[in-house]
Amino acid sequence: MRPARVTHLAMAISAGFVLAAGVFAWYVSTPPMPKAPMTSATGETPAALFARRCARCHEAEVLAAALRGRTERDRARAELRAFLDGHGHATPEENRVLADFLVGGGAADGR
């Protein structure tokens, strides 16, 4: 191969990687489709809400232990609620209950 062809091939492969990275970044930053609104007064315990919304991917004890290790619980609760609001899997009321449950230590004692 001639040097010019090698250069063009390398540029084409690089452009493909850049394009793939851009598509991936767009895909992971696109919020999920909104779901039908749930009533905030479902009557679920925080543990049941965690089991329904989060347990498929996360363990309550692991999350609660990490959050309980923080000295500023109000700040940890606020940061967790901000994360959950952006996560898009639950309503704001459910996010508040989940944050109180995890930061308050309820995951370990079943509250």
N, C-alpha and C positions, 0 to 999 in steps of 0.2 A: 504494500500500500504506500501511496505517496503521503508525505507529511500533511498536505492540505486535507486529504480525505480523513486522516486520523483526527485532525483538529476538528473538522466538521462533525465527525461521528461522536467525539467526546462532547462537543457542544450540544448535539441533539440529545444524547443520553442525559446530560446535566439538566437541560430544559425539561425533559420528561420527569426527572426527580423533583425539580422545583414545582412543576405543575401538580404532581401527585401530592407533594407536601401541602400545597395550597388547598387542594380539594379536601385533604384530610383535616386541615385546620378549620375549613368552613364546615365540614360535617360535624365535628365535635363541638363547635361553638353554636350551632343552630339549636334553639330551644325546642323541646318536644312539643308536639301538638297539644293544645289545651284539652283537658278532659272535662267531662260533664261536672259541674260544681257539686260538691258533696255538702251535706248539711254539717255544720260545725258541732252540733250536739248529737253525735252518733251514739253516745252512751258507751263507747269503748273505753276500756282501761288503757292507760299508756302502754302497758306491755302488749296488749292485743293490737293496738295501733302500730307499734313498732314491728310486731310480727307480720302484719298485713303489708306495711309500706316498705320496710327496710331489711327484714331478716333474710330475704332471698340473697342479698349480697353482703350483709354486715352482721357481726355478732355484737349483741347489746353489751355484753360484759367487757369486751375489748374496747369498744368506744367509750363506755362509761368510765373504765379505769383510766384511760388516757385523759379524759376531760376532768375527772376528779382530782388528778394530779396537779391541775393548775391552781394557782393561789387566788386568782381573781375570778370567782365563779360568775359574777355578773358579766364580765367581759367575755368569758368563754361562752356563756349562754347567748350573748348578742352576736358573737362571731359565728356560732353554730346556726343560729336562726338566719343570719345573712346567707350562709352557705346553703342551707336547706331551701330558702326562698329561690335561690338561683338553680338549685338542683331540679326543681320543677315536678316533683313526684307527689307532693301533698299540698293541701291548702295552707294558707298562712296560720289559721287556727291550729291545724294539725302540727305544723312546724313548731309552734309555740309549745304545745303539749310534749312533742318529742324532745325539744331542747330542755325543757324543765325536767323531763324524765331522765335524760342522759346526764345532764350536768348535776342534777340534784342527787344522783346516786341511785335513783329508783331502779335502774336496770339490774343492779346486783341484788337488791332486796325484794324485787318483784312488785314494786308499787306501780 
